[in-house]
Amino acid sequence: MNKEAIKKVVLAYSGGLDTSIIIPWLKENYNNCEVIAVSGNVGQADELEGLEEKALKTGASKLYVLDLTDEYVDNYIIPTLKAGAVYEEYLLGTSTARPCIAKGLVDVALKEGADAICHGCTGKGNDQVRFELAIKHFAPNMPIIAPWREWSIKSREEEIDYAEAHNIPLKINRETNYSKDKNLWHLSHEGLDLENPANEPTYEKPGFLEMSVSPLQAPDEATYISLDFEKGVPVALNGKAMSAKEIILQLNELGGKNGIGLQDIVENRLVGMKSRGLYETPGGTILYKAHSVLETICLDKMTMHEKQKLAITFAELVYNGQWFTPLREALSAFVDKTQETVTGTVKLKLYKGNMINAGVWSPNSLYSEDLASFGESDYDQTDSAGFINLYGLPIKVQAIVNSKKK
């Protein structure tokens, strides 16, 4: 990369520790270039407060705050939910947000005539791949600056030192310096005591959890909810029609207060190392559960089993930053076909971190009470003898052959 040619840079800006110090660092190391900060609003709520003032004070020429919440839910979360995609118990909150934000970054960069796009992802993590693969998809010739692969800073403690030396205000301190990512789907926690898998998370410590409470602190009384789906998409909560985004936000409150959706995971990062993270995904966890329950009565056996296999591939593609690929698009087309009959209502009972089935109904249900009943039915049980004879024929033939060898 010819640094002399870099006059204007678009920065993926969150206002957190990494991106806060990147603005002055870019100006120091890239010819006092113009820095345009871009924040993609994917539901991080209070983290957007005061962002413009902070970005301008630290050297940015302007700040774009892109409202991506509807696009994020409709074009990334819902397709992933319908696929039932889960990466090692992780519901892909950060993974689905990054391609959405990266697309917005490229839009601004092209509009502003930027010479490069910059992100604050470390060289150890997955997000560098997710951002850069999306940028390559929309702007294949756009130079990408990744300070963590260039500067001499080696740790978050040194980042704080740099921020303090440059009078950059921070919302964190050295004792509460968890690495967090928040959006309307989840909140992740990494670092500090969580880096040792032997340490139990401090769920009951005031201020640690932000979207949820510990199951120990949840109410002693259960909360009943009902969710309506049409072709795999959530369309109503407790009988009230609303958008998928509104449903997620309300489920975050209902699930959070009942201690739903806490996941303590040691996951396999794309770059090869294992990483321990704690995730709060209250609304998303409820939606995955309800959607799965509805599929049990709406999908035939072969379709369900094949979909479950492909869900692993779908999750790996999303986790590995390969959202904008022909395979992911092809898998989504398959998923959409499977969802044509996934319409109905699911009732769940939420209680102290648990989601308990409380009923499911669909006009497309393949469940026949008459056939499955232990009582009298139209099912002819003598039919099973011929089926077993044919189904077991290979085993019988193999046994006869084996007996002749003795």
SVG drawing of the C-alpha trace seen along z (x, -y; Angstrom):
<svg xmlns="http://www.w3.org/2000/svg" viewBox="-60 -18 66 91">
<polyline fill="none" stroke="black" stroke-width="0.4" points="0.0,0.0 1.3,-3.4 0.8,-5.5 1.4,-8.7 -1.7,-8.1 -3.9,-7.8 -5.6,-11.2 -9.1,-10.1 -10.0,-7.1 -13.3,-5.7 -13.1,-4.1 -15.5,-1.6 -16.1,-3.4 -17.8,-2.2 -16.4,-4.7 -14.8,-1.9 -11.2,-1.6 -9.8,-0.3 -11.5,-2.7 -11.1,-5.7 -7.3,-5.6 -7.2,-4.7 -8.3,-8.2 -5.2,-10.0 -3.1,-7.0 -4.2,-7.2 -3.5,-11.0 0.0,-10.4 0.9,-7.5 -1.0,-8.4 0.0,-11.9 -2.6,-13.6 -5.3,-12.1 -8.9,-13.0 -10.7,-10.4 -14.4,-9.9 -15.9,-7.8 -18.8,-5.5 -20.9,-3.8 -23.4,-1.1 -26.4,-1.2 -27.3,2.5 -29.0,1.9 -26.2,1.0 -28.5,-1.6 -26.8,-3.7 -23.3,-3.1 -24.3,-5.6 -24.8,-8.4 -22.2,-11.2 -20.5,-9.4 -20.4,-12.3 -18.8,-14.7 -16.2,-12.1 -15.3,-11.3 -14.9,-14.9 -12.9,-15.7 -10.4,-12.9 -9.8,-14.1 -12.5,-12.8 -13.9,-15.2 -17.4,-13.8 -19.4,-10.9 -22.0,-8.9 -24.4,-6.9 -26.2,-4.4 -29.5,-3.0 -29.0,0.6 -31.4,2.2 -34.1,3.2 -31.6,4.4 -29.7,6.3 -32.8,8.1 -34.5,8.8 -31.5,9.7 -29.1,11.3 -30.7,12.4 -33.9,13.9 -32.2,15.9 -29.8,17.3 -32.6,18.1 -34.6,19.9 -31.6,22.0 -31.3,23.0 -27.6,22.1 -25.6,22.4 -21.9,22.3 -20.8,24.5 -23.8,23.2 -23.1,19.6 -26.0,17.8 -23.8,15.8 -24.6,12.3 -21.4,10.6 -20.9,12.8 -24.2,11.7 -23.7,8.0 -20.2,7.6 -21.2,8.1 -24.1,5.8 -21.9,3.1 -19.2,3.6 -21.7,3.1 -22.6,-0.3 -18.9,-1.1 -18.3,-0.5 -21.4,-2.6 -20.0,-5.6 -16.4,-5.0 -17.6,-5.1 -19.9,-8.1 -17.0,-10.0 -14.4,-9.0 -12.2,-7.5 -8.8,-6.1 -9.0,-3.3 -11.2,-1.7 -9.9,-1.0 -11.2,1.3 -10.1,1.9 -10.1,5.7 -7.2,7.5 -5.0,10.0 -6.2,12.8 -9.9,12.5 -12.6,13.5 -13.9,10.0 -11.0,8.9 -12.0,11.7 -15.7,10.8 -15.1,7.2 -12.5,7.7 -14.3,10.4 -17.4,8.2 -15.3,5.2 -13.7,7.3 -17.1,8.3 -18.4,4.8 -15.2,2.9 -12.6,5.5 -9.9,2.9 -10.3,0.8 -7.2,0.7 -7.8,1.9 -5.9,0.6 -5.8,2.8 -3.8,0.9 -3.5,4.0 -1.4,5.5 0.9,2.4 1.3,0.6 3.5,1.5 0.7,1.7 0.5,5.2 -2.3,5.2 -5.5,3.4 -3.4,2.0 -1.1,0.3 -4.2,-0.9 -5.3,-2.6 -1.9,-4.1 -2.1,-5.5 -5.6,-6.9 -4.5,-8.6 -1.4,-10.1 -3.7,-11.6 -6.4,-12.8 -9.0,-10.4 -11.9,-9.9 -12.9,-6.3 -15.9,-4.7 -13.8,-1.8 -11.0,-1.4 -8.3,1.2 -10.5,3.2 -13.6,3.4 -11.9,3.7 -13.9,6.5 -13.9,6.7 -17.6,6.4 -19.8,6.4 -23.4,5.3 -26.3,5.2 -30.0,5.8 -29.4,9.6 -26.8,10.2 -24.0,8.9 -20.6,10.7 -18.0,10.5 -14.4,11.5 -11.1,10.9 -10.0,10.4 -11.0,13.3 -13.0,14.9 -9.7,15.7 -9.3,18.6 -12.0,21.2 -11.6,22.4 -13.2,19.2 -16.9,19.1 -18.5,15.9 -19.7,13.4 -23.3,13.6 -24.6,12.2 -22.2,9.3 -24.0,6.0 -23.3,4.5 -21.8,7.6 -24.8,8.7 -26.5,6.0 -29.3,7.7 -30.1,10.5 -30.1,11.5 -28.7,14.6 -31.2,17.4 -30.8,17.3 -32.1,13.7 -35.0,14.4 -38.6,14.4 -40.0,17.4 -43.1,17.3 -43.0,18.5 -43.8,16.3 -45.9,17.7 -45.4,16.4 -46.8,17.3 -45.0,16.7 -46.6,16.8 -44.6,17.6 -45.3,17.4 -43.0,19.3 -40.4,19.4 -40.5,15.7 -41.8,14.5 -44.8,12.2 -46.6,11.9 -45.8,12.1 -48.6,13.0 -51.2,12.5 -50.0,9.0 -48.7,8.6 -45.4,6.8 -42.2,6.7 -39.4,9.2 -37.3,6.4 -40.0,5.4 -40.4,9.1 -36.7,9.5 -36.6,6.3 -39.6,7.4 -38.3,10.9 -35.0,9.5 -36.9,7.9 -39.0,11.0 -36.1,13.4 -33.6,11.2 -35.7,10.9 -36.1,14.7 -32.4,15.4 -32.8,16.9 -29.9,17.0 -26.7,17.1 -24.0,19.1 -20.5,19.6 -18.5,21.1 -15.0,22.0 -15.2,21.8 -12.9,22.5 -11.9,19.3 -11.4,19.2 -7.7,18.3 -7.1,21.6 -7.0,20.8 -9.7,21.5 -11.4,18.5 -13.6,18.3 -16.6,15.9 -19.8,15.2 -22.9,14.4 -26.2,12.8 -28.8,13.6 -32.2,13.6 -34.6,12.9 -32.6,14.8 -32.5,18.0 -36.3,17.9 -36.8,17.5 -34.4,20.4 -36.3,22.6 -39.7,21.7 -38.8,22.0 -37.2,25.4 -40.4,26.6 -42.6,25.5 -40.4,27.3 -40.9,30.6 -44.5,30.7 -44.1,28.9 -41.1,30.6 -41.0,34.2 -38.2,36.4 -35.8,36.4 -36.1,32.6 -35.6,31.9 -32.5,34.1 -30.9,32.7 -31.6,29.2 -30.0,30.0 -26.8,31.2 -26.7,28.1 -27.3,25.8 -23.7,26.6 -22.3,25.6 -24.5,22.4 -23.2,21.5 -19.6,22.1 -20.0,19.8 -21.5,17.0 -18.9,17.4 -16.1,17.4 -17.2,14.2 -18.4,15.9 -21.9,14.4 -21.5,12.9 -20.8,16.2 -22.6,18.4 -22.8,21.3 -24.5,19.2 -27.0,17.8 -27.7,21.4 -28.2,22.6 -30.6,19.8 -32.6,20.7 -32.8,24.3 -33.8,23.0 -36.5,20.7 -38.0,23.8 -38.1,25.7 -39.9,22.9 -42.9,22.7 -44.9,24.8 -43.4,23.5 -46.4,21.5 -48.1,21.7 -48.0,20.9 -45.7,22.0 -46.2,21.5 -43.3,21.5 -43.0,21.2 -39.9,19.2 -38.6,20.0 -35.2,19.3 -33.1,19.8 -35.4,22.6 -37.6,22.6 -40.4,25.3 -42.6,26.3 -46.2,25.4 -47.9,26.3 -47.5,26.0 -50.1,25.7 -49.8,25.4 -52.3,25.6 -49.6,27.6 -48.9,30.0 -47.7,33.5 -48.5,34.9 -51.5,37.2 -52.9,37.9 -54.9,40.8 -51.8,42.5 -49.6,41.8 -52.2,42.7 -51.6,45.6 -55.3,46.1 -57.4,47.5 -56.6,46.1 -56.7,46.8 -53.1,47.9 -52.8,51.6 -50.0,53.0 -49.7,56.1 -48.1,54.0 -45.0,53.7 -44.0,57.4 -43.5,57.1 -41.7,53.8 -39.3,55.3 -38.6,58.3 -37.6,56.0 -35.8,53.5 -33.8,56.2 -33.1,58.3 -29.5,57.0 -28.7,57.9 -30.2,61.4 -28.3,62.0 -25.0,60.9 -25.6,63.2 -26.3,66.2 -23.1,65.5 -21.0,65.1 -22.4,68.4 -21.2,70.3 -17.6,69.0 -17.3,70.7"/>
</svg>
